[in-house]
Structures are given as C-alpha cells and as structure tokens.
C-alpha cells in the first residue's frame, strides 16, 4: 500500500499533469512573456528614435543590451529579424512587427505571434484593422476580413487586467474600470457586483450533477492570468457536418436544438496547440465587462433585438444586428449553453443571454435546464485559451 501511495504521489508531482510539471510550464510561459515584452519595448524604442523608418539588427541588439538583456539579433534579409536570448529561446520579428516564437526566418505565421500585445495562436491570423479596444479578431484562414470573406472561423480577444480577488476588488471594476476575470451579477444600470447565488462554476472534484462542466477551469484561469485574456467565438455556433464540431462563421445556420452535453463536446479539441471548450461563466461575465467598458455601457441589460431565429451574425430584417466590439448575439438570437451548474439537480445546465422568443431576458441572465433538453432557441459558442 505504501509503495502504491508513493507511486501515486510521484505521478501527482511529476506526471504530464503533475503539480511540478504545471509549475515548470507556467514558469516557462512567464519567461516567454517577459522576453516577448522585452523585444516589443526595444523594437518600439528604436522605431520611435528612427521616426518610424525601420529597425536594424544592430540597433535592436544594442537596445536590448541597454535594457539589460543579453541577446543576439540577426537580419534574415527578407524583412524579418531573429532574436536569440541567453536562455536559448528564439523569436522572429516579422515584417509587420509581429513576434513569432521560434525561428521563422522564412516569414508567415508558422508559430505564435504577438499583435497589439495579444498572442495570436499558431495557425491563426490577425484580421487586419481590428484592435483590442475595438474587438481584436483572429481567423484560422489567412487573409480573412471582418466580412468573413475567406470563410474562416473567427474569435474575438477579451482583454483582462487581472483576476477578481487577486488583482483588484469590485471597487476596481466599478470605480476604476478594470476588467477583472470573475463571475458577476449586474443591476438595472449595468453595474456589476460579485455573483452570489445558486449557480456555480464547478471543478471536477466538486461535480455531482450530470451536466458537462469546464474541462479545466483552473487551467483556464491560469491561462488568463499569464496571457492577459482569452478568446470567445465571434458568432453563435454553426455545425461542421464533417467533424461534428462547432464553427464560428458569419451567416451560417445556427446550431440549435442541441443539449448541453453535446454542445460541450462540439467545442472541445477544435485545434492542436490551443485549448478549446464550451464558454464558462467567468468568460461570459468578463466579456460583458469588456463590452460595457468599450461598447454599450449597459449591455448586461440588453434584451433581444429580433423576434425570429436568424443565422449566425445576421439579423432577420437586415437591420437589427446584435453586435458589440465585433461580438455577435450575446443578447439575442439564442440562449447559450455554458459550463456553469445550477444547484437544482433536475436543471443543472445553465443558459446565458437572451433569445428571439422571449423579450425580457437579458445578456447577463442565468437559467437552468435539464441535461437532455434541446430547443430551437438554445445554441452555444466556443471558447479558446492559450
């Protein structure tokens, strides 16, 4: 028995998902973030000194050394620069100023890049012209635009200033405009407070109901802490009939009449190298904070804007689009499944937002339903995190 317990303890500490392994991964991600920021600061410093006329390898290397970083910078001769730190990690500054993790001397998006301080995952592309405060959009198709002309799956970055309770309080959210990852209630004026009620974002250890909960809620929070945000699908889900996975595309038939467990499965394992899941309550409520800061100030209390079911991102009458900061239909079209749990055992699956068939349900509202129930007014959207 003691040998078995010792084996379990070692696995708990050093296995793929062990405590020490996760701590090591978190430490490396922190160091990568610091090195990316060092490159960005040095590059922008030289660019400003040159009045926007470019940055040479020798200038950038000198600036990095001046800022306390032992790094070598190489000009690749194609408009890109390679930066090698003393740690051995290598980065490429592409011709547009974005930063690729790894040696990407050939150009193109062959790794993670950084745009406007936001990490663009490998295999995704920044949609030109979109910014963090206006809703930064990425697509898994190169050359895609806000009209979704290339037909890629599109996601919007939700920037986060910290974690509620760790990096600030409700006062920081209400009075100082901080976007803190948390679970919130909103009053009739759109003012948030800590959510206290019969709904909960459960962990695997706590879970006793039949609904599907977040795959790794602690991992999601850790990712947001390290990366300063997360992505949500720009549109309510449509269905990829070949893979039976969720899409996020404009003017597609909304994937409705699906129960919560199947909606969760449709959001998982969408991509290699980036985590995906059904949206959770932290992601939903914090997205509302983002919208209320930079978009509609009382969006938490926005009711439906259309009275019949429409395709994703498209209004039935061509005018009443529910769109804020490039995010569509959180207040309307369909209620959306989440990984939140309602404490009533028969109705553990939690829906958020508004629906075309009920005019007085708002973006921030919560409602419980059974694990088997599906309906034309019920849809969902995926979540991505690094």
C-alpha positions as YAML, in Angstrom:
chain: A
units: angstrom
residues:
- id: 1
  name: UNK
  ca: [0.00, 0.00, 0.00]
- id: 2
  name: UNK
  ca: [2.82, 2.42, 0.87]
- id: 3
  name: UNK
  ca: [4.51, 1.69, -2.47]
- id: 4
  name: UNK
  ca: [1.26, 2.36, -4.31]
- id: 5
  name: UNK
  ca: [0.78, 5.64, -2.45]
- id: 6
  name: UNK
  ca: [4.37, 6.62, -3.22]
- id: 7
  name: UNK
  ca: [3.77, 5.92, -6.89]
- id: 8
  name: UNK
  ca: [0.60, 7.98, -6.88]
- id: 9
  name: UNK
  ca: [2.42, 10.83, -5.13]
- id: 10
  name: UNK
  ca: [5.27, 10.82, -7.67]
- id: 11
  name: UNK
  ca: [2.78, 10.80, -10.55]
- id: 12
  name: UNK
  ca: [0.84, 13.63, -8.93]
- id: 13
  name: UNK
  ca: [4.02, 15.68, -8.69]
- id: 14
  name: UNK
  ca: [5.84, 14.82, -11.92]
- id: 15
  name: UNK
  ca: [3.31, 13.35, -14.37]
- id: 16
  name: UNK
  ca: [2.11, 15.13, -17.50]
- id: 17
  name: UNK
  ca: [-0.47, 16.99, -15.44]
- id: 18
  name: UNK
  ca: [1.53, 16.92, -12.20]
- id: 19
  name: UNK
  ca: [1.99, 19.85, -9.86]
- id: 20
  name: UNK
  ca: [5.71, 20.29, -10.60]
- id: 21
  name: UNK
  ca: [5.19, 19.86, -14.34]
- id: 22
  name: UNK
  ca: [2.45, 22.51, -14.40]
- id: 23
  name: UNK
  ca: [4.58, 24.83, -12.28]
- id: 24
  name: UNK
  ca: [7.51, 24.42, -14.69]
- id: 25
  name: UNK
  ca: [5.25, 25.10, -17.69]
- id: 26
  name: UNK
  ca: [3.80, 28.18, -16.01]
- id: 27
  name: UNK
  ca: [7.32, 29.46, -15.23]
- id: 28
  name: UNK
  ca: [8.41, 28.99, -18.84]
- id: 29
  name: UNK
  ca: [5.33, 30.79, -20.15]
- id: 30
  name: UNK
  ca: [6.07, 33.69, -17.80]
- id: 31
  name: UNK
  ca: [9.66, 33.89, -19.09]
- id: 32
  name: UNK
  ca: [8.46, 33.76, -22.72]
- id: 33
  name: UNK
  ca: [6.02, 36.58, -21.96]
- id: 34
  name: UNK
  ca: [8.82, 38.67, -20.43]
- id: 35
  name: UNK
  ca: [11.11, 38.09, -23.41]
- id: 36
  name: UNK
  ca: [8.34, 38.98, -25.87]
- id: 37
  name: UNK
  ca: [7.69, 42.18, -23.95]
- id: 38
  name: UNK
  ca: [11.43, 43.00, -23.92]
- id: 39
  name: UNK
  ca: [11.56, 42.66, -27.71]
- id: 40
  name: UNK
  ca: [8.44, 44.78, -28.13]
- id: 41
  name: UNK
  ca: [9.77, 47.56, -25.89]
- id: 42
  name: UNK
  ca: [13.20, 47.60, -27.55]
- id: 43
  name: UNK
  ca: [11.76, 47.43, -31.08]
- id: 44
  name: UNK
  ca: [9.28, 50.25, -30.48]
- id: 45
  name: UNK
  ca: [12.00, 52.32, -28.81]
- id: 46
  name: UNK
  ca: [14.31, 52.07, -31.81]
- id: 47
  name: UNK
  ca: [11.43, 52.60, -34.24]
- id: 48
  name: UNK
  ca: [10.41, 55.79, -32.42]
- id: 49
  name: UNK
  ca: [14.01, 57.06, -32.38]
- id: 50
  name: UNK
  ca: [14.19, 56.45, -36.14]
- id: 51
  name: UNK
  ca: [10.89, 58.29, -36.65]
- id: 52
  name: UNK
  ca: [9.24, 55.14, -37.95]
- id: 53
  name: UNK
  ca: [11.82, 54.50, -40.66]
- id: 54
  name: UNK
  ca: [12.72, 50.96, -39.65]
- id: 55
  name: UNK
  ca: [14.80, 48.96, -37.19]
- id: 56
  name: UNK
  ca: [18.16, 47.34, -37.97]
- id: 57
  name: UNK
  ca: [19.53, 44.24, -36.29]
- id: 58
  name: UNK
  ca: [22.48, 46.15, -34.76]
- id: 59
  name: UNK
  ca: [20.20, 48.87, -33.38]
- id: 60
  name: UNK
  ca: [17.78, 46.37, -31.86]
- id: 61
  name: UNK
  ca: [20.58, 44.31, -30.32]
- id: 62
  name: UNK
  ca: [22.14, 47.42, -28.78]
- id: 63
  name: UNK
  ca: [18.76, 48.49, -27.38]
- id: 64
  name: UNK
  ca: [18.12, 45.05, -25.85]
- id: 65
  name: UNK
  ca: [21.58, 45.04, -24.23]
- id: 66
  name: UNK
  ca: [21.00, 48.57, -22.93]
- id: 67
  name: UNK
  ca: [17.75, 47.34, -21.37]
- id: 68
  name: UNK
  ca: [19.59, 44.51, -19.59]
- id: 69
  name: UNK
  ca: [19.01, 41.58, -21.96]
- id: 70
  name: UNK
  ca: [21.87, 39.51, -23.39]
- id: 71
  name: UNK
  ca: [20.55, 38.80, -26.88]
- id: 72
  name: UNK
  ca: [21.82, 38.38, -30.43]
- id: 73
  name: UNK
  ca: [19.85, 39.84, -33.33]
- id: 74
  name: UNK
  ca: [20.24, 38.65, -36.93]
- id: 75
  name: UNK
  ca: [18.88, 40.23, -40.10]
- id: 76
  name: UNK
  ca: [17.34, 37.48, -42.24]
- id: 77
  name: UNK
  ca: [17.41, 39.58, -45.39]
- id: 78
  name: UNK
  ca: [13.68, 39.29, -46.07]
- id: 79
  name: UNK
  ca: [12.33, 41.97, -43.77]
- id: 80
  name: UNK
  ca: [12.46, 39.77, -40.66]
- id: 81
  name: UNK
  ca: [14.82, 39.77, -37.69]
- id: 82
  name: UNK
  ca: [15.73, 36.79, -35.49]
- id: 83
  name: UNK
  ca: [16.36, 37.40, -31.78]
- id: 84
  name: UNK
  ca: [18.19, 34.76, -29.70]
- id: 85
  name: UNK
  ca: [18.24, 35.23, -25.93]
- id: 86
  name: UNK
  ca: [20.76, 33.88, -23.43]
- id: 87
  name: UNK
  ca: [18.04, 31.42, -22.37]
- id: 88
  name: UNK
  ca: [18.35, 29.79, -25.80]
- id: 89
  name: UNK
  ca: [14.82, 30.77, -26.84]
- id: 90
  name: UNK
  ca: [14.49, 32.21, -30.33]
- id: 91
  name: UNK
  ca: [11.96, 34.73, -31.66]
- id: 92
  name: UNK
  ca: [11.35, 36.25, -35.07]
- id: 93
  name: UNK
  ca: [10.16, 39.81, -35.66]
- id: 94
  name: UNK
  ca: [8.11, 39.68, -38.84]
- id: 95
  name: UNK
  ca: [7.89, 42.49, -41.38]
- id: 96
  name: UNK
  ca: [4.64, 43.76, -39.83]
- id: 97
  name: UNK
  ca: [6.26, 43.99, -36.38]
- id: 98
  name: UNK
  ca: [4.52, 40.89, -35.00]
- id: 99
  name: UNK
  ca: [6.64, 38.47, -32.96]
- id: 100
  name: UNK
  ca: [6.85, 34.76, -33.71]
- id: 101
  name: UNK
  ca: [8.01, 32.29, -31.09]
- id: 102
  name: UNK
  ca: [10.73, 30.21, -32.78]
- id: 103
  name: UNK
  ca: [12.91, 30.72, -35.84]
- id: 104
  name: UNK
  ca: [10.60, 31.87, -38.58]
- id: 105
  name: UNK
  ca: [13.15, 33.41, -40.94]
- id: 106
  name: UNK
  ca: [11.04, 32.42, -43.93]
- id: 107
  name: UNK
  ca: [8.17, 34.66, -42.77]
- id: 108
  name: UNK
  ca: [4.48, 33.74, -42.49]
- id: 109
  name: UNK
  ca: [2.51, 32.65, -39.46]
- id: 110
  name: UNK
  ca: [4.29, 29.41, -38.50]
- id: 111
  name: UNK
  ca: [4.12, 29.96, -34.75]
- id: 112
  name: UNK
  ca: [2.57, 32.20, -32.16]
- id: 113
  name: UNK
  ca: [2.75, 35.90, -32.99]
- id: 114
  name: UNK
  ca: [2.03, 39.00, -30.95]
- id: 115
  name: UNK
  ca: [-0.14, 41.80, -32.32]
- id: 116
  name: UNK
  ca: [-1.05, 44.84, -30.23]
- id: 117
  name: UNK
  ca: [0.25, 42.95, -27.20]
- id: 118
  name: UNK
  ca: [-2.03, 39.97, -27.86]
- id: 119
  name: UNK
  ca: [-0.75, 36.46, -28.60]
- id: 120
  name: UNK
  ca: [-2.12, 35.10, -31.87]
- id: 121
  name: UNK
  ca: [-2.04, 31.28, -31.66]
- id: 122
  name: UNK
  ca: [-0.22, 29.22, -34.25]
- id: 123
  name: UNK
  ca: [-2.43, 28.60, -37.26]
- id: 124
  name: UNK
  ca: [-4.44, 31.81, -36.73]
- id: 125
  name: UNK
  ca: [-4.17, 35.22, -38.37]
- id: 126
  name: UNK
  ca: [-4.95, 38.70, -37.15]
- id: 127
  name: UNK
  ca: [-7.87, 40.24, -39.05]
- id: 128
  name: UNK
  ca: [-6.43, 43.49, -40.34]
- id: 129
  name: UNK
  ca: [-7.76, 46.70, -38.86]
- id: 130
  name: UNK
  ca: [-9.09, 45.18, -35.63]
- id: 131
  name: UNK
  ca: [-7.74, 46.41, -32.29]
- id: 132
  name: UNK
  ca: [-8.01, 45.29, -28.70]
- id: 133
  name: UNK
  ca: [-10.35, 48.08, -27.55]
- id: 134
  name: UNK
  ca: [-12.50, 47.72, -30.67]
- id: 135
  name: UNK
  ca: [-12.58, 43.92, -30.61]
- id: 136
  name: UNK
  ca: [-9.45, 42.23, -31.95]
- id: 137
  name: UNK
  ca: [-10.45, 39.40, -34.29]
- id: 138
  name: UNK
  ca: [-8.46, 36.35, -35.37]
- id: 139
  name: UNK
  ca: [-9.30, 33.79, -38.04]
- id: 140
  name: UNK
  ca: [-8.00, 30.34, -38.90]
- id: 141
  name: UNK
  ca: [-7.93, 31.38, -42.59]
- id: 142
  name: UNK
  ca: [-5.21, 33.71, -43.85]
- id: 143
  name: UNK
  ca: [-6.46, 36.90, -45.49]
- id: 144
  name: UNK
  ca: [-9.85, 36.75, -43.77]
- id: 145
  name: UNK
  ca: [-11.61, 40.04, -43.03]
- id: 146
  name: UNK
  ca: [-14.46, 41.36, -40.89]
- id: 147
  name: UNK
  ca: [-16.91, 40.27, -43.59]
- id: 148
  name: UNK
  ca: [-15.59, 36.71, -43.12]
- id: 149
  name: UNK
  ca: [-14.85, 36.65, -46.86]
- id: 150
  name: UNK
  ca: [-12.29, 33.83, -46.56]
- id: 151
  name: UNK
  ca: [-14.76, 31.73, -44.56]
- id: 152
  name: UNK
  ca: [-12.52, 31.15, -41.56]
- id: 153
  name: UNK
  ca: [-13.58, 30.51, -38.00]
- id: 154
  name: UNK
  ca: [-13.32, 33.82, -36.17]
- id: 155
  name: UNK
  ca: [-12.73, 34.63, -32.49]
- id: 156
  name: UNK
  ca: [-12.55, 37.88, -30.50]
- id: 157
  name: UNK
  ca: [-9.96, 38.65, -27.82]
- id: 158
  name: UNK
  ca: [-11.30, 39.57, -24.37]
- id: 159
  name: UNK
  ca: [-8.56, 41.58, -22.59]
- id: 160
  name: UNK
  ca: [-8.27, 41.12, -18.84]
- id: 161
  name: UNK
  ca: [-6.45, 43.36, -16.35]
- id: 162
  name: UNK
  ca: [-6.26, 40.67, -13.65]
- id: 163
  name: UNK
  ca: [-8.24, 38.23, -11.54]
- id: 164
  name: UNK
  ca: [-11.01, 39.45, -9.25]
- id: 165
  name: UNK
  ca: [-9.85, 38.92, -5.65]
- id: 166
  name: UNK
  ca: [-6.19, 38.70, -6.67]
- id: 167
  name: UNK
  ca: [-5.51, 41.85, -8.66]
- id: 168
  name: UNK
  ca: [-8.40, 44.01, -7.50]
- id: 169
  name: UNK
  ca: [-11.83, 44.20, -5.96]
- id: 170
  name: UNK
  ca: [-15.33, 45.03, -7.13]
- id: 171
  name: UNK
  ca: [-14.47, 48.67, -6.40]
- id: 172
  name: UNK
  ca: [-11.69, 48.44, -9.00]
- id: 173
  name: UNK
  ca: [-14.20, 47.14, -11.52]
- id: 174
  name: UNK
  ca: [-16.96, 49.63, -10.73]
- id: 175
  name: UNK
  ca: [-14.94, 52.77, -9.97]
- id: 176
  name: UNK
  ca: [-11.68, 52.26, -11.87]
- id: 177
  name: UNK
  ca: [-12.93, 50.47, -14.95]
- id: 178
  name: UNK
  ca: [-10.73, 47.40, -14.52]
- id: 179
  name: UNK
  ca: [-11.67, 44.27, -16.44]
- id: 180
  name: UNK
  ca: [-11.12, 41.57, -13.83]
- id: 181
  name: UNK
  ca: [-11.87, 37.94, -14.60]
- id: 182
  name: UNK
  ca: [-14.76, 36.98, -12.36]
- id: 183
  name: UNK
  ca: [-18.38, 35.91, -12.03]
- id: 184
  name: UNK
  ca: [-20.78, 38.84, -11.74]
- id: 185
  name: UNK
  ca: [-24.33, 40.00, -11.24]
- id: 186
  name: UNK
  ca: [-25.42, 43.23, -12.94]
- id: 187
  name: UNK
  ca: [-28.05, 45.66, -11.73]
- id: 188
  name: UNK
  ca: [-30.54, 47.55, -13.91]
- id: 189
  name: UNK
  ca: [-27.91, 50.20, -14.69]
- id: 190
  name: UNK
  ca: [-25.37, 47.61, -15.78]
- id: 191
  name: UNK
  ca: [-23.24, 47.98, -12.63]
- id: 192
  name: UNK
  ca: [-21.57, 44.68, -11.66]
- id: 193
  name: UNK
  ca: [-21.21, 43.07, -8.25]
- id: 194
  name: UNK
  ca: [-19.84, 39.74, -7.10]
- id: 195
  name: UNK
  ca: [-22.20, 36.93, -8.12]
- id: 196
  name: UNK
  ca: [-23.75, 35.29, -5.06]
- id: 197
  name: UNK
  ca: [-26.46, 32.75, -5.76]
- id: 198
  name: UNK
  ca: [-27.39, 29.18, -6.62]
- id: 199
  name: UNK
  ca: [-25.23, 28.92, -9.74]
- id: 200
  name: UNK
  ca: [-21.61, 27.73, -9.61]
- id: 201
  name: UNK
  ca: [-18.65, 27.03, -11.90]
- id: 202
  name: UNK
  ca: [-17.67, 23.65, -10.52]
- id: 203
  name: UNK
  ca: [-14.35, 21.80, -10.61]
- id: 204
  name: UNK
  ca: [-14.06, 18.12, -11.46]
- id: 205
  name: UNK
  ca: [-13.60, 17.30, -7.77]
- id: 206
  name: UNK
  ca: [-16.77, 19.14, -6.76]
- id: 207
  name: UNK
  ca: [-19.04, 17.99, -9.58]
- id: 208
  name: UNK
  ca: [-22.06, 15.88, -8.64]
- id: 209
  name: UNK
  ca: [-24.52, 16.72, -11.45]
- id: 210
  name: UNK
  ca: [-24.99, 15.26, -14.91]
- id: 211
  name: UNK
  ca: [-24.17, 18.34, -16.96]
- id: 212
  name: UNK
  ca: [-20.80, 18.82, -18.67]
- id: 213
  name: UNK
  ca: [-18.58, 21.24, -16.74]
- id: 214
  name: UNK
  ca: [-15.45, 23.06, -17.87]
- id: 215
  name: UNK
  ca: [-12.67, 20.73, -18.94]
- id: 216
  name: UNK
  ca: [-10.13, 22.57, -16.74]
- id: 217
  name: UNK
  ca: [-11.47, 25.72, -15.09]
- id: 218
  name: UNK
  ca: [-8.29, 26.18, -13.04]
- id: 219
  name: UNK
  ca: [-6.21, 25.89, -16.21]
- id: 220
  name: UNK
  ca: [-8.40, 28.49, -17.91]
- id: 221
  name: UNK
  ca: [-7.91, 30.94, -15.03]
- id: 222
  name: UNK
  ca: [-4.15, 30.29, -15.01]
- id: 223
  name: UNK
  ca: [-4.00, 30.97, -18.75]
- id: 224
  name: UNK
  ca: [-5.86, 34.25, -18.38]
- id: 225
  name: UNK
  ca: [-3.56, 35.23, -15.52]
- id: 226
  name: UNK
  ca: [-0.46, 34.56, -17.64]
- id: 227
  name: UNK
  ca: [-1.68, 35.86, -21.01]
- id: 228
  name: UNK
  ca: [-3.94, 38.75, -20.05]
- id: 229
  name: UNK
  ca: [-7.08, 37.49, -21.74]
- id: 230
  name: UNK
  ca: [-8.85, 34.79, -23.76]
- id: 231
  name: UNK
  ca: [-10.83, 34.40, -26.97]
- id: 232
  name: UNK
  ca: [-14.55, 33.74, -27.48]
- id: 233
  name: UNK
  ca: [-16.24, 32.78, -30.73]
- id: 234
  name: UNK
  ca: [-17.32, 35.83, -32.68]
- id: 235
  name: UNK
  ca: [-20.61, 34.14, -33.62]
- id: 236
  name: UNK
  ca: [-23.01, 31.64, -32.13]
- id: 237
  name: UNK
  ca: [-22.05, 28.15, -33.23]
- id: 238
  name: UNK
  ca: [-22.77, 26.62, -36.59]
- id: 239
  name: UNK
  ca: [-22.11, 22.95, -37.34]
- id: 240
  name: UNK
  ca: [-19.23, 21.43, -39.30]
- id: 241
  name: UNK
  ca: [-21.07, 18.40, -40.64]
- id: 242
  name: UNK
  ca: [-17.83, 16.53, -41.43]
- id: 243
  name: UNK
  ca: [-16.30, 16.75, -37.95]
- id: 244
  name: UNK
  ca: [-19.49, 17.43, -35.95]
- id: 245
  name: UNK
  ca: [-17.57, 20.25, -34.25]
- id: 246
  name: UNK
  ca: [-18.57, 23.87, -33.68]
- id: 247
  name: UNK
  ca: [-17.77, 26.61, -36.19]
- id: 248
  name: UNK
  ca: [-17.71, 30.37, -35.71]
- id: 249
  name: UNK
  ca: [-18.68, 31.81, -39.09]
- id: 250
  name: UNK
  ca: [-20.91, 34.59, -40.38]
- id: 251
  name: UNK
  ca: [-24.34, 33.90, -41.90]
- id: 252
  name: UNK
  ca: [-24.39, 30.18, -41.22]
- id: 253
  name: UNK
  ca: [-27.38, 28.25, -39.92]
- id: 254
  name: UNK
  ca: [-27.18, 28.43, -36.15]
- id: 255
  name: UNK
  ca: [-26.56, 25.10, -34.43]
- id: 256
  name: UNK
  ca: [-29.61, 24.89, -32.20]
- id: 257
  name: UNK
  ca: [-31.79, 22.09, -30.84]
- id: 258
  name: UNK
  ca: [-28.73, 20.61, -29.14]
- id: 259
  name: UNK
  ca: [-28.45, 19.69, -25.46]
- id: 260
  name: UNK
  ca: [-25.71, 20.98, -23.16]
- id: 261
  name: UNK
  ca: [-23.52, 17.84, -23.01]
- id: 262
  name: UNK
  ca: [-23.39, 17.60, -26.80]
- id: 263
  name: UNK
  ca: [-22.73, 21.33, -27.11]
- id: 264
  name: UNK
  ca: [-19.74, 20.92, -24.80]
- id: 265
  name: UNK
  ca: [-18.36, 18.02, -26.83]
- id: 266
  name: UNK
  ca: [-18.72, 20.08, -30.02]
- id: 267
  name: UNK
  ca: [-16.47, 22.78, -28.52]
- id: 268
  name: UNK
  ca: [-13.65, 20.53, -27.31]
- id: 269
  name: UNK
  ca: [-10.45, 19.63, -29.21]
- id: 270
  name: UNK
  ca: [-11.07, 22.11, -32.01]
- id: 271
  name: UNK
  ca: [-7.37, 22.85, -32.58]
- id: 272
  name: UNK
  ca: [-3.93, 21.47, -31.81]
- id: 273
  name: UNK
  ca: [-1.84, 23.78, -29.63]
- id: 274
  name: UNK
  ca: [-4.67, 25.89, -28.23]
- id: 275
  name: UNK
  ca: [-7.31, 24.93, -25.65]
- id: 276
  name: UNK
  ca: [-10.98, 25.00, -26.59]
- id: 277
  name: UNK
  ca: [-14.12, 24.45, -24.53]
- id: 278
  name: UNK
  ca: [-17.74, 25.47, -24.17]
- id: 279
  name: UNK
  ca: [-17.84, 29.02, -22.80]
- id: 280
  name: UNK
  ca: [-17.82, 29.23, -18.99]
- id: 281
  name: UNK
  ca: [-19.40, 31.74, -16.61]
- id: 282
  name: UNK
  ca: [-16.11, 33.59, -16.00]
- id: 283
  name: UNK
  ca: [-15.66, 34.09, -19.74]
- id: 284
  name: UNK
  ca: [-19.28, 35.18, -20.26]
- id: 285
  name: UNK
  ca: [-19.43, 37.71, -17.42]
- id: 286
  name: UNK
  ca: [-15.98, 39.17, -18.11]
- id: 287
  name: UNK
  ca: [-16.87, 39.61, -21.79]
- id: 288
  name: UNK
  ca: [-19.82, 41.71, -20.60]
- id: 289
  name: UNK
  ca: [-17.40, 43.89, -18.60]
- id: 290
  name: UNK
  ca: [-15.29, 44.34, -21.74]
- id: 291
  name: UNK
  ca: [-18.31, 45.32, -23.83]
- id: 292
  name: UNK
  ca: [-19.61, 47.71, -21.18]
- id: 293
  name: UNK
  ca: [-16.22, 49.43, -20.94]
- id: 294
  name: UNK
  ca: [-15.58, 49.92, -24.65]
- id: 295
  name: UNK
  ca: [-19.02, 49.41, -26.22]
- id: 296
  name: UNK
  ca: [-22.59, 49.64, -24.93]
- id: 297
  name: UNK
  ca: [-22.47, 50.76, -21.31]
- id: 298
  name: UNK
  ca: [-25.48, 48.72, -20.13]
- id: 299
  name: UNK
  ca: [-25.11, 45.69, -22.40]
- id: 300
  name: UNK
  ca: [-25.73, 43.36, -19.46]
- id: 301
  name: UNK
  ca: [-29.35, 44.56, -19.62]
- id: 302
  name: UNK
  ca: [-29.74, 44.39, -23.41]
- id: 303
  name: UNK
  ca: [-32.77, 42.32, -24.43]
- id: 304
  name: UNK
  ca: [-33.41, 40.65, -27.75]
- id: 305
  name: UNK
  ca: [-33.13, 42.73, -30.90]
- id: 306
  name: UNK
  ca: [-35.03, 40.36, -33.16]
- id: 307
  name: UNK
  ca: [-38.15, 38.25, -32.71]
- id: 308
  name: UNK
  ca: [-37.42, 35.34, -35.06]
- id: 309
  name: UNK
  ca: [-34.49, 32.95, -35.37]
- id: 310
  name: UNK
  ca: [-31.67, 34.16, -37.64]
- id: 311
  name: UNK
  ca: [-28.43, 32.76, -38.99]
- id: 312
  name: UNK
  ca: [-25.26, 33.42, -37.01]
- id: 313
  name: UNK
  ca: [-24.38, 37.10, -37.05]
- id: 314
  name: UNK
  ca: [-27.28, 38.00, -39.32]
- id: 315
  name: UNK
  ca: [-30.47, 39.84, -38.42]
- id: 316
  name: UNK
  ca: [-33.77, 38.59, -39.77]
- id: 317
  name: UNK
  ca: [-34.81, 42.01, -41.04]
- id: 318
  name: UNK
  ca: [-31.33, 43.09, -42.15]
- id: 319
  name: UNK
  ca: [-31.10, 45.95, -39.66]
- id: 320
  name: UNK
  ca: [-31.25, 44.85, -36.03]
- id: 321
  name: UNK
  ca: [-27.83, 43.28, -35.63]
- id: 322
  name: UNK
  ca: [-26.84, 42.45, -32.07]
- id: 323
  name: UNK
  ca: [-23.13, 43.23, -32.33]
- id: 324
  name: UNK
  ca: [-20.75, 44.84, -29.87]
- id: 325
  name: UNK
  ca: [-16.99, 45.11, -30.42]
- id: 326
  name: UNK
  ca: [-17.25, 42.53, -33.23]
- id: 327
  name: UNK
  ca: [-19.06, 40.00, -30.97]
- id: 328
  name: UNK
  ca: [-22.49, 38.91, -32.17]
- id: 329
  name: UNK
  ca: [-25.69, 37.76, -30.46]
- id: 330
  name: UNK
  ca: [-24.83, 37.53, -26.76]
- id: 331
  name: UNK
  ca: [-28.08, 39.34, -26.00]
- id: 332
  name: UNK
  ca: [-30.27, 37.66, -28.56]
- id: 333
  name: UNK
  ca: [-30.99, 35.16, -31.27]
- id: 334
  name: UNK
  ca: [-30.49, 32.12, -28.98]
- id: 335
  name: UNK
  ca: [-29.95, 31.36, -25.32]
- id: 336
  name: UNK
  ca: [-26.45, 29.90, -24.99]
- id: 337
  name: UNK
  ca: [-25.30, 26.86, -23.05]
- id: 338
  name: UNK
  ca: [-22.38, 27.28, -20.63]
- id: 339
  name: UNK
  ca: [-20.40, 25.02, -18.28]
- id: 340
  name: UNK
  ca: [-21.96, 26.66, -15.23]
- id: 341
  name: UNK
  ca: [-24.03, 24.46, -12.88]
- id: 342
  name: UNK
  ca: [-27.39, 25.25, -11.27]
- id: 343
  name: UNK
  ca: [-27.83, 23.75, -7.80]
- id: 344
  name: UNK
  ca: [-31.25, 22.22, -8.60]
- id: 345
  name: UNK
  ca: [-30.40, 18.64, -9.58]
- id: 346
  name: UNK
  ca: [-33.05, 18.33, -12.28]
- id: 347
  name: UNK
  ca: [-31.94, 21.52, -14.03]
- id: 348
  name: UNK
  ca: [-28.13, 21.65, -13.73]
- id: 349
  name: UNK
  ca: [-27.38, 23.02, -17.21]
- id: 350
  name: UNK
  ca: [-27.08, 26.81, -17.28]
- id: 351
  name: UNK
  ca: [-28.11, 29.04, -20.18]
- id: 352
  name: UNK
  ca: [-26.99, 32.64, -20.57]
- id: 353
  name: UNK
  ca: [-28.07, 35.62, -22.64]
- id: 354
  name: UNK
  ca: [-31.27, 36.40, -24.46]
- id: 355
  name: UNK
  ca: [-33.41, 34.65, -27.06]
- id: 356
  name: UNK
  ca: [-35.54, 35.66, -30.01]
- id: 357
  name: UNK
  ca: [-38.65, 34.16, -28.39]
- id: 358
  name: UNK
  ca: [-38.60, 35.98, -25.05]
- id: 359
  name: UNK
  ca: [-38.24, 39.75, -24.93]
- id: 360
  name: UNK
  ca: [-37.43, 40.31, -21.25]
- id: 361
  name: UNK
  ca: [-34.39, 38.07, -20.85]
- id: 362
  name: UNK
  ca: [-31.08, 39.92, -20.85]
- id: 363
  name: UNK
  ca: [-27.44, 39.29, -21.72]
- id: 364
  name: UNK
  ca: [-26.42, 38.67, -18.10]
- id: 365
  name: UNK
  ca: [-29.40, 36.48, -17.14]
- id: 366
  name: UNK
  ca: [-28.98, 32.88, -15.98]
- id: 367
  name: UNK
  ca: [-31.42, 29.99, -16.31]
- id: 368
  name: UNK
  ca: [-31.35, 26.27, -15.55]
- id: 369
  name: UNK
  ca: [-32.38, 23.38, -17.78]
- id: 370
  name: UNK
  ca: [-32.07, 19.59, -17.87]
- id: 371
  name: UNK
  ca: [-29.21, 17.66, -19.46]
- id: 372
  name: UNK
  ca: [-31.48, 16.16, -22.11]
- id: 373
  name: UNK
  ca: [-33.43, 19.24, -23.16]
- id: 374
  name: UNK
  ca: [-32.88, 20.81, -26.57]
- id: 375
  name: UNK
  ca: [-34.86, 23.54, -28.27]
- id: 376
  name: UNK
  ca: [-34.72, 25.79, -31.35]
- id: 377
  name: UNK
  ca: [-33.89, 28.77, -29.14]
- id: 378
  name: UNK
  ca: [-30.87, 27.06, -27.49]
- id: 379
  name: UNK
  ca: [-27.39, 27.36, -29.02]
- id: 380
  name: UNK
  ca: [-23.82, 27.89, -27.72]
- id: 381
  name: UNK
  ca: [-20.38, 29.29, -28.54]
- id: 382
  name: UNK
  ca: [-16.82, 28.00, -28.07]
- id: 383
  name: UNK
  ca: [-14.02, 29.49, -26.01]
- id: 384
  name: UNK
  ca: [-10.27, 29.45, -26.83]
- id: 385
  name: UNK
  ca: [-7.40, 30.00, -24.40]
- id: 386
  name: UNK
  ca: [-3.63, 29.69, -24.67]
...
